[in-house]
Amino acid sequence: MTSKAKRARYTLEFKLEAVRLDKAEQSMAAVGATLGVADPTIYNWVKADREGRLTGADTMPVSPEQMELARLRAEVAGLKMERV
């Protein structure tokens, strides 16, 4: 008997941060790697945001520490791109 893995659920703030990073001209692959989220998921969030239907999860919110880690990773990625 196999058990289904729980799907990750993300807060609206986390999704909006991913959309913001994408709008900052980072590739979806870079955003996905930075935040630890699959590229197609980032694509879906960006598309939903454009269509005005992006929503967040009611359960299993991303902790403030995870948000800070994602923000710092994005900042490091941006600094690396500037340096190149």
Biopython code that builds the backbone (N, CA, C, O; Angstrom):
import numpy as np
from Bio.PDB.StructureBuilder import StructureBuilder

atoms = [
    (1, "MET", "N", (0.845, -1.168, 0.000)),
    (1, "MET", "CA", (0.000, 0.000, 0.000)),
    (1, "MET", "C", (0.897, 1.241, 0.000)),
    (1, "MET", "O", (1.835, 1.345, 0.791)),
    (2, "THR", "N", (0.600, 2.155, -0.880)),
    (2, "THR", "CA", (1.379, 3.387, -0.941)),
    (2, "THR", "C", (0.553, 4.546, -0.402)),
    (2, "THR", "O", (-0.671, 4.584, -0.527)),
    (3, "SER", "N", (1.254, 5.469, 0.190)),
    (3, "SER", "CA", (0.557, 6.652, 0.682)),
    (3, "SER", "C", (0.923, 7.833, -0.205)),
    (3, "SER", "O", (2.047, 7.934, -0.696)),
    (4, "LYS", "N", (-0.025, 8.709, -0.399)),
    (4, "LYS", "CA", (0.216, 9.879, -1.232)),
    (4, "LYS", "C", (1.024, 10.907, -0.449)),
    (4, "LYS", "O", (0.787, 11.137, 0.737)),
    (5, "ALA", "N", (1.963, 11.505, -1.125)),
    (5, "ALA", "CA", (2.755, 12.564, -0.499)),
    (5, "ALA", "C", (1.896, 13.820, -0.404)),
    (5, "ALA", "O", (1.080, 14.098, -1.284)),
    (6, "LYS", "N", (2.089, 14.566, 0.665)),
    (6, "LYS", "CA", (1.344, 15.816, 0.810)),
    (6, "LYS", "C", (1.900, 16.844, -0.158)),
    (6, "LYS", "O", (3.113, 17.011, -0.281)),
    (7, "ARG", "N", (1.001, 17.526, -0.838)),
    (7, "ARG", "CA", (1.414, 18.596, -1.733)),
    (7, "ARG", "C", (1.718, 19.837, -0.914)),
    (7, "ARG", "O", (1.026, 20.154, 0.054)),
    (8, "ALA", "N", (2.750, 20.519, -1.318)),
    (8, "ALA", "CA", (3.105, 21.763, -0.631)),
    (8, "ALA", "C", (2.045, 22.811, -0.933)),
    (8, "ALA", "O", (1.525, 22.881, -2.046)),
    (9, "ARG", "N", (1.736, 23.613, 0.057)),
    (9, "ARG", "CA", (0.783, 24.710, -0.115)),
    (9, "ARG", "C", (1.501, 25.985, 0.300)),
    (9, "ARG", "O", (2.155, 26.041, 1.341)),
    (10, "TYR", "N", (1.365, 26.994, -0.529)),
    (10, "TYR", "CA", (2.112, 28.224, -0.318)),
    (10, "TYR", "C", (1.169, 29.397, -0.060)),
    (10, "TYR", "O", (0.062, 29.458, -0.595)),
    (11, "THR", "N", (1.627, 30.309, 0.758)),
    (11, "THR", "CA", (0.827, 31.496, 1.051)),
    (11, "THR", "C", (0.826, 32.428, -0.154)),
    (11, "THR", "O", (1.668, 32.325, -1.047)),
    (12, "LEU", "N", (-0.125, 33.323, -0.152)),
    (12, "LEU", "CA", (-0.203, 34.312, -1.219)),
    (12, "LEU", "C", (1.060, 35.169, -1.238)),
    (12, "LEU", "O", (1.555, 35.519, -2.310)),
    (13, "GLU", "N", (1.579, 35.506, -0.072)),
    (13, "GLU", "CA", (2.788, 36.326, -0.005)),
    (13, "GLU", "C", (3.970, 35.631, -0.678)),
    (13, "GLU", "O", (4.754, 36.267, -1.383)),
    (14, "PHE", "N", (4.090, 34.335, -0.457)),
    (14, "PHE", "CA", (5.178, 33.568, -1.058)),
    (14, "PHE", "C", (5.037, 33.563, -2.581)),
    (14, "PHE", "O", (6.015, 33.754, -3.303)),
    (15, "LYS", "N", (3.814, 33.345, -3.059)),
    (15, "LYS", "CA", (3.569, 33.324, -4.504)),
    (15, "LYS", "C", (3.841, 34.693, -5.122)),
    (15, "LYS", "O", (4.420, 34.793, -6.204)),
    (16, "LEU", "N", (3.417, 35.744, -4.424)),
    (16, "LEU", "CA", (3.656, 37.094, -4.938)),
    (16, "LEU", "C", (5.145, 37.417, -4.991)),
    (16, "LEU", "O", (5.593, 38.134, -5.886)),
    (17, "GLU", "N", (5.907, 36.896, -4.049)),
    (17, "GLU", "CA", (7.366, 37.083, -4.071)),
    (17, "GLU", "C", (7.952, 36.403, -5.307)),
    (17, "GLU", "O", (8.842, 36.956, -5.953)),
    (18, "ALA", "N", (7.466, 35.221, -5.636)),
    (18, "ALA", "CA", (7.931, 34.521, -6.835)),
    (18, "ALA", "C", (7.583, 35.319, -8.089)),
    (18, "ALA", "O", (8.402, 35.437, -9.001)),
    (19, "VAL", "N", (6.379, 35.862, -8.136)),
    (19, "VAL", "CA", (5.958, 36.676, -9.282)),
    (19, "VAL", "C", (6.820, 37.933, -9.370)),
    (19, "VAL", "O", (7.231, 38.330, -10.461)),
    (20, "ARG", "N", (7.093, 38.555, -8.234)),
    (20, "ARG", "CA", (7.923, 39.761, -8.220)),
    (20, "ARG", "C", (9.326, 39.459, -8.753)),
    (20, "ARG", "O", (9.881, 40.234, -9.532)),
    (21, "LEU", "N", (9.892, 38.329, -8.328)),
    (21, "LEU", "CA", (11.222, 37.950, -8.804)),
    (21, "LEU", "C", (11.210, 37.714, -10.309)),
    (21, "LEU", "O", (12.156, 38.080, -11.006)),
    (22, "ASP", "N", (10.144, 37.105, -10.808)),
    (22, "ASP", "CA", (10.029, 36.873, -12.245)),
    (22, "ASP", "C", (9.942, 38.204, -12.988)),
    (22, "ASP", "O", (10.555, 38.370, -14.042)),
    (23, "LYS", "N", (9.185, 39.145, -12.443)),
    (23, "LYS", "CA", (9.054, 40.461, -13.079)),
    (23, "LYS", "C", (10.361, 41.246, -13.024)),
    (23, "LYS", "O", (10.577, 42.153, -13.829)),
    (24, "ALA", "N", (11.232, 40.900, -12.076)),
    (24, "ALA", "CA", (12.534, 41.560, -11.964)),
    (24, "ALA", "C", (13.509, 40.992, -12.988)),
    (24, "ALA", "O", (14.725, 41.127, -12.851)),
    (25, "GLU", "N", (12.957, 40.359, -14.011)),
    (25, "GLU", "CA", (13.707, 39.823, -15.141)),
    (25, "GLU", "C", (14.625, 38.665, -14.782)),
    (25, "GLU", "O", (15.638, 38.437, -15.444)),
    (26, "GLN", "N", (14.268, 37.941, -13.738)),
    (26, "GLN", "CA", (14.959, 36.683, -13.479)),
    (26, "GLN", "C", (14.186, 35.605, -14.231)),
    (26, "GLN", "O", (12.963, 35.689, -14.345)),
    (27, "SER", "N", (14.871, 34.612, -14.735)),
    (27, "SER", "CA", (14.176, 33.546, -15.446)),
    (27, "SER", "C", (13.347, 32.729, -14.464)),
    (27, "SER", "O", (13.630, 32.696, -13.266)),
    (28, "MET", "N", (12.323, 32.074, -14.989)),
    (28, "MET", "CA", (11.488, 31.236, -14.131)),
    (28, "MET", "C", (12.313, 30.108, -13.526)),
    (28, "MET", "O", (12.071, 29.690, -12.393)),
    (29, "ALA", "N", (13.283, 29.621, -14.284)),
    (29, "ALA", "CA", (14.144, 28.565, -13.760)),
    (29, "ALA", "C", (14.953, 29.074, -12.571)),
    (29, "ALA", "O", (15.112, 28.368, -11.575)),
    (30, "ALA", "N", (15.465, 30.304, -12.677)),
    (30, "ALA", "CA", (16.243, 30.884, -11.577)),
    (30, "ALA", "C", (15.360, 31.125, -10.361)),
    (30, "ALA", "O", (15.762, 30.859, -9.229)),
    (31, "VAL", "N", (14.153, 31.631, -10.604)),
    (31, "VAL", "CA", (13.221, 31.868, -9.498)),
    (31, "VAL", "C", (12.870, 30.546, -8.830)),
    (31, "VAL", "O", (12.857, 30.447, -7.603)),
    (32, "GLY", "N", (12.587, 29.535, -9.636)),
    (32, "GLY", "CA", (12.255, 28.221, -9.087)),
    (32, "GLY", "C", (13.386, 27.641, -8.260)),
    (32, "GLY", "O", (13.158, 27.086, -7.185)),
    (33, "ALA", "N", (14.605, 27.770, -8.762)),
    (33, "ALA", "CA", (15.760, 27.256, -8.027)),
    (33, "ALA", "C", (15.979, 28.035, -6.739)),
    (33, "ALA", "O", (16.319, 27.459, -5.705)),
    (34, "THR", "N", (15.785, 29.337, -6.805)),
    (34, "THR", "CA", (15.977, 30.182, -5.629)),
    (34, "THR", "C", (14.984, 29.840, -4.532)),
    (34, "THR", "O", (15.346, 29.749, -3.359)),
    (35, "LEU", "N", (13.733, 29.650, -4.920)),
    (35, "LEU", "CA", (12.673, 29.413, -3.938)),
    (35, "LEU", "C", (12.429, 27.935, -3.651)),
    (35, "LEU", "O", (11.687, 27.596, -2.729)),
    (36, "GLY", "N", (13.046, 27.059, -4.432)),
    (36, "GLY", "CA", (12.832, 25.631, -4.226)),
    (36, "GLY", "C", (11.477, 25.160, -4.721)),
    (36, "GLY", "O", (10.858, 24.277, -4.127)),
    (37, "VAL", "N", (11.020, 25.758, -5.819)),
    (37, "VAL", "CA", (9.716, 25.439, -6.396)),
    (37, "VAL", "C", (9.934, 25.081, -7.864)),
    (37, "VAL", "O", (10.795, 25.666, -8.521)),
    (38, "ALA", "N", (9.168, 24.132, -8.381)),
    (38, "ALA", "CA", (9.311, 23.701, -9.770)),
    (38, "ALA", "C", (8.969, 24.832, -10.740)),
    (38, "ALA", "O", (8.083, 25.643, -10.472)),
    (39, "ASP", "N", (9.681, 24.879, -11.872)),
    (39, "ASP", "CA", (9.465, 25.920, -12.878)),
    (39, "ASP", "C", (8.005, 26.015, -13.340)),
    (39, "ASP", "O", (7.467, 27.119, -13.424)),
    (40, "PRO", "N", (7.350, 24.879, -13.643)),
    (40, "PRO", "CA", (5.949, 24.979, -14.079)),
    (40, "PRO", "C", (5.037, 25.617, -13.026)),
    (40, "PRO", "O", (4.050, 26.271, -13.364)),
    (41, "THR", "N", (5.369, 25.425, -11.769)),
    (41, "THR", "CA", (4.578, 26.038, -10.700)),
    (41, "THR", "C", (4.738, 27.553, -10.747)),
    (41, "THR", "O", (3.758, 28.286, -10.616)),
    (42, "ILE", "N", (5.970, 28.024, -10.932)),
    (42, "ILE", "CA", (6.220, 29.464, -11.052)),
    (42, "ILE", "C", (5.449, 30.012, -12.250)),
    (42, "ILE", "O", (4.819, 31.065, -12.161)),
    (43, "TYR", "N", (5.503, 29.291, -13.369)),
    (43, "TYR", "CA", (4.778, 29.715, -14.573)),
    (43, "TYR", "C", (3.286, 29.856, -14.278)),
    (43, "TYR", "O", (2.663, 30.838, -14.681)),
    (44, "ASN", "N", (2.717, 28.886, -13.581)),
    (44, "ASN", "CA", (1.286, 28.936, -13.253)),
    (44, "ASN", "C", (0.958, 30.131, -12.365)),
    (44, "ASN", "O", (-0.074, 30.776, -12.551)),
    (45, "TRP", "N", (1.825, 30.430, -11.404)),
    (45, "TRP", "CA", (1.588, 31.569, -10.514)),
    (45, "TRP", "C", (1.657, 32.884, -11.282)),
    (45, "TRP", "O", (0.833, 33.773, -11.065)),
    (46, "VAL", "N", (2.639, 33.016, -12.182)),
    (46, "VAL", "CA", (2.777, 34.245, -12.973)),
    (46, "VAL", "C", (1.547, 34.423, -13.863)),
    (46, "VAL", "O", (1.005, 35.522, -13.977)),
    (47, "LYS", "N", (1.120, 33.340, -14.484)),
    (47, "LYS", "CA", (-0.064, 33.384, -15.350)),
    (47, "LYS", "C", (-1.307, 33.752, -14.542)),
    (47, "LYS", "O", (-2.103, 34.586, -14.975)),
    (48, "ALA", "N", (-1.477, 33.142, -13.384)),
    (48, "ALA", "CA", (-2.631, 33.437, -12.531)),
    (48, "ALA", "C", (-2.603, 34.891, -12.071)),
    (48, "ALA", "O", (-3.651, 35.532, -11.987)),
    (49, "ASP", "N", (-1.424, 35.416, -11.773)),
    (49, "ASP", "CA", (-1.306, 36.810, -11.353)),
    (49, "ASP", "C", (-1.712, 37.748, -12.487)),
    (49, "ASP", "O", (-2.421, 38.730, -12.265)),
    (50, "ARG", "N", (-1.262, 37.442, -13.693)),
    (50, "ARG", "CA", (-1.636, 38.264, -14.851)),
    (50, "ARG", "C", (-3.146, 38.272, -15.060)),
    (50, "ARG", "O", (-3.723, 39.288, -15.448)),
    (51, "GLU", "N", (-3.780, 37.132, -14.799)),
    (51, "GLU", "CA", (-5.225, 36.996, -14.988)),
    (51, "GLU", "C", (-6.013, 37.452, -13.767)),
    (51, "GLU", "O", (-7.244, 37.427, -13.775)),
    (52, "GLY", "N", (-5.308, 37.869, -12.718)),
    (52, "GLY", "CA", (-5.970, 38.371, -11.522)),
    (52, "GLY", "C", (-6.635, 37.310, -10.671)),
    (52, "GLY", "O", (-7.587, 37.595, -9.946)),
    (53, "ARG", "N", (-6.141, 36.093, -10.756)),
    (53, "ARG", "CA", (-6.758, 35.014, -9.984)),
    (53, "ARG", "C", (-5.763, 34.255, -9.100)),
    (53, "ARG", "O", (-5.989, 33.092, -8.765)),
    (54, "LEU", "N", (-4.681, 34.904, -8.731)),
    (54, "LEU", "CA", (-3.689, 34.277, -7.854)),
    (54, "LEU", "C", (-4.201, 34.279, -6.419)),
    (54, "LEU", "O", (-4.562, 35.326, -5.882)),
    (55, "THR", "N", (-4.230, 33.108, -5.807)),
    (55, "THR", "CA", (-4.685, 32.991, -4.420)),
    (55, "THR", "C", (-3.649, 32.226, -3.617)),
    (55, "THR", "O", (-2.764, 31.581, -4.180)),
    (56, "GLY", "N", (-3.762, 32.302, -2.317)),
    (56, "GLY", "CA", (-2.834, 31.606, -1.431)),
    (56, "GLY", "C", (-3.520, 30.470, -0.706)),
    (56, "GLY", "O", (-4.742, 30.331, -0.760)),
    (57, "ALA", "N", (-2.739, 29.671, -0.036)),
    (57, "ALA", "CA", (-3.245, 28.532, 0.722)),
    (57, "ALA", "C", (-3.755, 28.987, 2.081)),
    (57, "ALA", "O", (-3.249, 29.946, 2.665)),
    (58, "ASP", "N", (-4.749, 28.292, 2.564)),
    (58, "ASP", "CA", (-5.269, 28.575, 3.897)),
    (58, "ASP", "C", (-4.553, 27.750, 4.958)),
    (58, "ASP", "O", (-4.587, 28.087, 6.142)),
    (59, "THR", "N", (-3.908, 26.674, 4.534)),
    (59, "THR", "CA", (-3.233, 25.796, 5.481)),
    (59, "THR", "C", (-1.756, 25.704, 5.140)),
    (59, "THR", "O", (-1.334, 26.067, 4.042)),
    (60, "MET", "N", (-0.977, 25.214, 6.095)),
    (60, "MET", "CA", (0.454, 25.009, 5.928)),
    (60, "MET", "C", (1.162, 26.241, 5.367)),
    (60, "MET", "O", (1.824, 26.141, 4.334)),
    (61, "PRO", "N", (1.044, 27.384, 6.011)),
    (61, "PRO", "CA", (1.687, 28.583, 5.490)),
    (61, "PRO", "C", (3.209, 28.480, 5.543)),
    (61, "PRO", "O", (3.780, 27.738, 6.341)),
    (62, "VAL", "N", (3.829, 29.237, 4.681)),
    (62, "VAL", "CA", (5.284, 29.320, 4.675)),
    (62, "VAL", "C", (5.692, 30.169, 5.870)),
    (62, "VAL", "O", (5.126, 31.237, 6.105)),
    (63, "SER", "N", (6.657, 29.699, 6.608)),
    (63, "SER", "CA", (7.083, 30.410, 7.818)),
    (63, "SER", "C", (7.840, 31.687, 7.454)),
    (63, "SER", "O", (8.355, 31.809, 6.342)),
    (64, "PRO", "N", (7.908, 32.629, 8.379)),
    (64, "PRO", "CA", (8.689, 33.847, 8.129)),
    (64, "PRO", "C", (10.153, 33.529, 7.812)),
    (64, "PRO", "O", (10.791, 34.227, 7.025)),
    (65, "GLU", "N", (10.671, 32.481, 8.427)),
    (65, "GLU", "CA", (12.057, 32.091, 8.155)),
    (65, "GLU", "C", (12.214, 31.630, 6.708)),
    (65, "GLU", "O", (13.211, 31.945, 6.058)),
    (66, "GLN", "N", (11.226, 30.882, 6.204)),
    (66, "GLN", "CA", (11.285, 30.433, 4.819)),
    (66, "GLN", "C", (11.188, 31.617, 3.859)),
    (66, "GLN", "O", (11.870, 31.651, 2.835)),
    (67, "MET", "N", (10.339, 32.584, 4.196)),
    (67, "MET", "CA", (10.220, 33.782, 3.365)),
    (67, "MET", "C", (11.539, 34.556, 3.349)),
    (67, "MET", "O", (11.988, 35.010, 2.296)),
    (68, "GLU", "N", (12.150, 34.700, 4.514)),
    (68, "GLU", "CA", (13.423, 35.417, 4.605)),
    (68, "GLU", "C", (14.510, 34.680, 3.828)),
    (68, "GLU", "O", (15.312, 35.306, 3.135)),
    (69, "LEU", "N", (14.537, 33.366, 3.941)),
    (69, "LEU", "CA", (15.508, 32.570, 3.201)),
    (69, "LEU", "C", (15.308, 32.748, 1.699)),
    (69, "LEU", "O", (16.279, 32.904, 0.959)),
    (70, "ALA", "N", (14.068, 32.725, 1.249)),
    (70, "ALA", "CA", (13.778, 32.914, -0.170)),
    (70, "ALA", "C", (14.214, 34.304, -0.628)),
    (70, "ALA", "O", (14.795, 34.452, -1.703)),
    (71, "ARG", "N", (13.934, 35.321, 0.187)),
    (71, "ARG", "CA", (14.321, 36.686, -0.158)),
    (71, "ARG", "C", (15.839, 36.814, -0.252)),
    (71, "ARG", "O", (16.362, 37.438, -1.175)),
    (72, "LEU", "N", (16.539, 36.217, 0.710)),
    (72, "LEU", "CA", (18.000, 36.290, 0.712)),
    (72, "LEU", "C", (18.595, 35.530, -0.466)),
    (72, "LEU", "O", (19.562, 35.987, -1.076)),
    (73, "ARG", "N", (18.025, 34.378, -0.788)),
    (73, "ARG", "CA", (18.506, 33.626, -1.950)),
    (73, "ARG", "C", (18.312, 34.432, -3.226)),
    (73, "ARG", "O", (19.182, 34.453, -4.097)),
    (74, "ALA", "N", (17.165, 35.095, -3.329)),
    (74, "ALA", "CA", (16.899, 35.924, -4.502)),
    (74, "ALA", "C", (17.890, 37.080, -4.574)),
    (74, "ALA", "O", (18.375, 37.422, -5.652)),
    (75, "GLU", "N", (18.184, 37.669, -3.442)),
    (75, "GLU", "CA", (19.139, 38.772, -3.403)),
    (75, "GLU", "C", (20.525, 38.298, -3.826)),
    (75, "GLU", "O", (21.204, 38.982, -4.591)),
    (76, "VAL", "N", (20.946, 37.150, -3.344)),
    (76, "VAL", "CA", (22.246, 36.590, -3.722)),
    (76, "VAL", "C", (22.273, 36.292, -5.219)),
    (76, "VAL", "O", (23.264, 36.576, -5.892)),
    (77, "ALA", "N", (21.190, 35.721, -5.739)),
    (77, "ALA", "CA", (21.128, 35.420, -7.170)),
    (77, "ALA", "C", (21.234, 36.701, -7.993)),
    (77, "ALA", "O", (21.921, 36.732, -9.015)),
    (78, "GLY", "N", (20.556, 37.751, -7.550)),
    (78, "GLY", "CA", (20.636, 39.033, -8.249)),
    (78, "GLY", "C", (22.037, 39.611, -8.215)),
    (78, "GLY", "O", (22.516, 40.142, -9.217)),
    (79, "LEU", "N", (22.695, 39.512, -7.075)),
    (79, "LEU", "CA", (24.067, 40.020, -6.956)),
    (79, "LEU", "C", (25.027, 39.232, -7.835)),
    (79, "LEU", "O", (25.942, 39.805, -8.427)),
    (80, "LYS", "N", (24.823, 37.921, -7.924)),
    (80, "LYS", "CA", (25.671, 37.103, -8.788)),
    (80, "LYS", "C", (25.493, 37.500, -10.247)),
    (80, "LYS", "O", (26.458, 37.536, -11.010)),
    (81, "MET", "N", (24.242, 37.799, -10.635)),
    (81, "MET", "CA", (23.978, 38.189, -12.022)),
    (81, "MET", "C", (24.608, 39.547, -12.325)),
    (81, "MET", "O", (25.106, 39.759, -13.431)),
    (82, "GLU", "N", (24.594, 40.468, -11.363)),
    (82, "GLU", "CA", (25.209, 41.778, -11.557)),
    (82, "GLU", "C", (26.717, 41.660, -11.729)),
    (82, "GLU", "O", (27.331, 42.412, -12.486)),
    (83, "ARG", "N", (27.299, 40.710, -11.018)),
    (83, "ARG", "CA", (28.749, 40.548, -11.015)),
    (83, "ARG", "C", (29.256, 39.980, -12.329)),
    (83, "ARG", "O", (30.403, 40.227, -12.700)),
    (84, "VAL", "N", (28.441, 39.237, -13.031)),
    (84, "VAL", "CA", (28.871, 38.575, -14.274)),
    (84, "VAL", "C", (28.951, 39.509, -15.420)),
    (84, "VAL", "O", (29.298, 39.100, -16.527)),
]
sb = StructureBuilder()
sb.init_structure("model")
sb.init_model(0)
sb.init_chain("A")
sb.init_seg("    ")
for serial, (resi, resn, name, xyz) in enumerate(atoms, 1):
    if name == "N":
        sb.init_residue(resn, " ", resi, " ")
    sb.init_atom(name, np.array(xyz, "f"), 0.0, 1.0, " ", f" {name:<3s}", serial, name[0])
structure = sb.get_structure()
